[in-house]
Amino acid sequence: MTVLPSVAVVILNWNGKAFLERFLPSVCASRYGNLSIYVADNASTDDSLAYVASAFPQVRIIRNASNAGFAGGYNEALRQVEADIFVLLNQDVEVEPGWITPVIEQMEQDPSIAACQPKLRAYHNREEFEYAGAAGGWMDILGYTFCRGRILYTTETDRGQYDNAQDIFWATGAALFIRSRCFFEAGGFDPFFFAHMEEVDLCWRLQRAGYRISYCPGSVVYHVGGGSLPQGNPRKLYLNFRNNLIMLRKNLHFKEQWIILSQRFVLDLLAAVKSLVSGKPKDMMAIFRAYRDYYRWRRTEEKKLPDTLPRKRLYDLQGVFHGIMIWRYYFLHKKTFRELWRPKKK
């Protein structure tokens, strides 16, 4: 008799009673034979934990001492969870009863897969891919992230065009399946990130360690998105820019750092100017603050980080588009993943 890997679904919560009321029932209805469910709370001030304890006594509760964001909150909570596979699930995600098994089966077929994500569709428009992960995360040669099924703010309708399992660069943090031993082996999330880009950084480190990141089309979940910081929020823009720069500095091969980061500086400066011209001075200031704090990080934090993993060139990693995504999107009008990327003919 085959023993099912133990799976722990861990939902990070912060003042999310409304989301838990709406979505926790679907998680508790999951069909998997070796499953435990946790709500890890980031020092909420609402009565969400009282609700969980009353309505779902089978759900285990972890109380974090403070709100350390997505990165720090999960680092603290997962140290208290024992399972073969962690599933990091956003509080604003609805799942189908059989959503766990296809991902676990795909991971069990290949031990080199450290992390995997299901297909992410939009909760409010259920035939469309959702921004945060769609059909798997990619990155271009300058470090700009996008997804199969979502490039910048253009999302595609799911017509089965990405129903093939494949390696990707990063798996969404909204529904992240990850082997527990790999999570800790890679050092977990970088707590300095607080939120945004931490899953991309972790997946990059996993690839550097020789593991694979995968996408499983046989599992579908539905994500609301923007539950903590909505799109267009200057704080979200700041974190995305700052953390992306830190991630590049941490993981790029030393021979690639200067050329890529110098090009990013020029393009990000243009993005700041565009924000000002478009009447969004707060967005411009968010980009400037991101650069200020990136350089502060380099002075005060960079040397504290362990860097034992080999630095691999981007061309040697999976899920990397060997071009500049924003150039093809804005100037060549390539709005979908299939238009953007075509595999080389053998």
MARNUVEX-120666 format. One record per residue (C-alpha): residue in one letter; z, x, y. Coordinates in pm, whole numbers, padded with zeros to 5 digits, always signed. Layout:
<sites>
aZXY
...
</sites>
This chain:
<sites>
m+00000+00000+00000
t-00106+00139+00338
v+00173+00159+00593
l+00067+00039+00935
p+00135+00281+01221
s+00424+00159+01431
v+00310+00028+01769
a+00525-00025+02078
v+00380-00228+02365
v+00563-00121+02679
i+00519-00330+02994
l+00635-00163+03314
n+00781-00424+03548
w+00880-00425+03911
n+00968-00763+04062
g+00706-00919+03837
k+00867-01238+03715
a+00559-01446+03800
f+00335-01214+03597
l+00579-01204+03306
e+00597-01583+03298
r+00220-01604+03284
f+00129-01316+03055
l+00422-01217+02836
p+00369-01518+02605
s+00024-01386+02509
v+00169-01043+02431
c+00443-01195+02216
a+00174-01387+02024
s+00003-01061+01923
r-00078-01037+01553
y+00016-00694+01422
g+00248-00620+01132
n+00446-00326+01275
l+00497-00415+01640
s+00778-00393+01893
i+00757-00510+02254
y+00945-00364+02550
v+00977-00449+02916
a+01066-00134+03111
d+01204-00230+03448
n+01171-00013+03758
a+01492-00132+03931
s+01362-00481+04014
t+01549-00692+04268
d+01422-01027+04138
d+01550-01211+03830
s+01265-01104+03602
l+01494-00936+03348
a+01719-01240+03324
y+01407-01446+03255
v+01287-01209+02980
a+01629-01197+02814
s+01650-01576+02812
a+01292-01672+02723
f+01199-01380+02493
p+01509-01246+02318
q+01285-01051+02076
v+01161-00834+02365
r+01362-00518+02420
i+01458-00428+02776
i+01473-00078+02924
r+01637-00041+03264
n+01512+00252+03467
a+01756+00384+03727
s+01508+00363+04015
n+01151+00275+04102
a+00971+00600+04025
g+00631+00432+04023
f+00392+00401+03731
a+00409+00769+03641
g+00782+00832+03664
g+00871+00487+03534
y+00675+00530+03213
n+00798+00887+03164
e+01158+00766+03179
a+01102+00458+02963
l+00894+00616+02686
r+01165+00872+02615
q+01367+00574+02489
v+01094+00431+02262
e+01016+00535+01906
a+00669+00448+01774
d+00357+00617+01642
i+00142+00456+01910
f+00249+00361+02260
v+00056+00082+02433
l+00109+00098+02807
l+00027-00252+02930
n+00025-00376+03287
q+00237-00680+03360
d-00075-00866+03487
v-00275-00847+03161
e-00348-01132+02922
v-00427-01035+02563
e-00585-01206+02264
p-00385-01240+01939
g-00585-00978+01748
w-00626-00725+02029
i-00417-00444+01874
t-00571-00401+01528
p-00927-00292+01626
v-00795-00014+01849
i-00548+00112+01590
e-00817+00110+01321
q-01049+00313+01544
m-00776+00566+01618
e-00673+00590+01254
q-01029+00674+01151
d-01016+00992+01361
p-00686+01177+01423
s-00850+01370+01708
i-00850+01051+01920
a-00535+01084+02130
a-00590+00783+02353
c-00805+00472+02347
q-00863+00166+02560
p-00988-00187+02488
k-01256-00363+02689
l-01118-00479+03025
r-01249-00803+03168
a-01143-00982+03486
y-00881-01250+03440
h-01024-01471+03714
n-01388-01419+03613
r-01366-01373+03241
e-01725-01272+03171
e-01712-00984+03421
f-01579-00637+03363
e-01262-00555+03554
y-01235-00277+03809
a-00946-00080+03657
g-01114+00019+03329
a-01412-00199+03237
a-01578-00038+02930
g-01425+00307+02966
g-01359+00559+03240
w-01597+00836+03344
m-01599+01104+03614
d-01881+01273+03801
i-01924+01642+03868
l-01728+01618+04197
g-01432+01432+04050
y-01520+01078+04160
t-01413+00828+03894
f-01601+00518+03779
c-01644+00312+03462
r-01907+00183+03230
g-01945-00164+03376
r-01799-00078+03718
i-01925+00168+03976
l-01730+00173+04302
y-01685-00197+04386
t-01985-00321+04186
t-01879-00482+03856
e-02120-00601+03590
t-02121-00913+03378
d-02043-00835+03015
r-02359-00913+02817
g-02272-00682+02529
q-02445-00385+02691
y-02141-00164+02629
d-02039-00288+02287
n-02058+00055+02128
a-01749+00265+02069
q-01781+00602+02239
d-01592+00895+02386
i-01495+00857+02751
f-01329+01080+03009
w-01026+00861+03080
a-00871+00544+02942
t-00730+00284+03177
g-00359+00278+03242
a-00374-00102+03246
a-00400-00108+02865
l-00359+00245+02735
f-00316+00314+02364
i-00186+00667+02316
r-00030+00859+02028
s+00333+00922+02118
r+00324+01283+01999
c+00017+01348+02215
f+00180+01189+02521
f+00478+01422+02500
e+00274+01723+02387
a+00064+01694+02704
g+00374+01658+02921
g+00342+01287+02997
f+00239+01165+03339
d+00274+01384+03645
p+00563+01214+03829
f+00443+01351+04163
f+00147+01111+04144
f+00380+00807+04159
a+00082+00573+04102
h-00298+00595+04076
m-00500+00862+03894
e-00208+00957+03667
e-00388+00830+03356
v-00705+01023+03450
d-00500+01340+03493
l-00327+01286+03158
c-00654+01219+02975
w-00805+01532+03129
r-00512+01738+03000
l-00553+01581+02657
q-00918+01686+02652
r-00815+02035+02756
a-00583+02035+02453
g-00877+01952+02227
y-00825+01578+02183
r-01068+01293+02236
i-01040+00981+02453
s-01214+00672+02320
y-01323+00318+02406
c-01293+00028+02160
p-01522-00270+02233
g-01372-00477+01950
s-01059-00546+02154
v-01071-00745+02480
v-00797-00794+02739
y-00802-00972+03075
h-00662-00800+03385
v-00574-00957+03718
g-00572-00624+03905
g-00419-00529+04239
g-00081-00663+04135
s+00114-00389+04311
l-00133-00257+04570
p-00451-00460+04632
q-00792-00309+04698
g-00834-00210+05062
n-00466-00123+05108
p-00434+00207+05304
r-00143+00313+05082
k-00364+00274+04774
l-00641+00471+04946
y-00395+00748+05034
l-00266+00779+04678
n-00615+00776+04529
f-00741+01054+04758
r-00426+01268+04738
n-00385+01238+04363
n-00754+01296+04295
l-00743+01623+04487
i-00426+01736+04307
m-00581+01644+03973
l-00891+01852+04046
r-00683+02149+04154
k-00467+02124+03840
n-00745+02088+03584
l-01071+02238+03705
h-01187+02565+03559
f-01107+02838+03811
k-01477+02921+03851
e-01549+02558+03948
q-01263+02497+04188
w-01398+02641+04511
i-01747+02490+04498
i-01628+02144+04392
l-01329+02118+04627
s-01531+02246+04924
q-01799+01982+04863
r-01531+01717+04828
f-01382+01820+05163
v-01714+01756+05337
l-01775+01423+05164
d-01419+01303+05221
l-01445+01396+05589
l-01760+01184+05608
a-01571+00899+05439
a-01297+00926+05704
v-01553+00917+05986
k-01723+00616+05825
s-01387+00436+05810
l-01333+00494+06181
v-01685+00380+06273
s-01638+00071+06054
g-01328-00028+06248
k-01078+00086+05985
p-00869+00353+06157
k-00583+00306+05908
d-00817+00406+05625
m-00920+00717+05817
m-00557+00812+05870
a-00484+00751+05501
i-00750+01010+05407
f-00614+01261+05659
r-00258+01209+05529
a-00386+01258+05174
y-00528+01599+05266
r-00215+01695+05457
d+00006+01615+05159
y-00235+01778+04914
y-00197+02108+05102
r+00179+02058+05115
w+00174+02009+04736
r-00016+02335+04696
r+00247+02521+04899
t+00557+02367+04742
e+00479+02217+04401
e+00178+02382+04240
k+00355+02695+04118
k+00626+02486+03949
l+00379+02332+03706
p+00335+02471+03354
d-00029+02558+03295
t-00058+02657+02931
l-00367+02453+02842
p-00711+02618+02849
r-00923+02543+03155
k-01251+02397+03034
r-01567+02356+03240
l-01660+01999+03321
y-01984+02041+03126
d-01779+02095+02812
l-01585+01768+02844
q-01676+01418+02730
g-01734+01134+02976
v-01857+01353+03261
f-02166+01250+03457
h-02352+01568+03553
g-02452+01443+03894
i-02305+01299+04213
m-02225+00933+04161
i-02194+00834+04528
w-02536+00988+04607
r-02710+00784+04341
y-02513+00470+04428
y-02564+00469+04805
f-02896+00648+04847
l-03082+00583+04521
h-02930+00233+04476
k-02821+00294+04117
k-02558+00022+04092
t-02495+00004+03717
f-02388+00261+03463
r-02714+00233+03269
e-02912+00300+03586
l-02686+00588+03679
w-02670+00767+03347
r-02935+00806+03083
p-02876+01038+02786
k-03104+01333+02751
k-03376+01294+02489
k-03323+01518+02191
</sites>
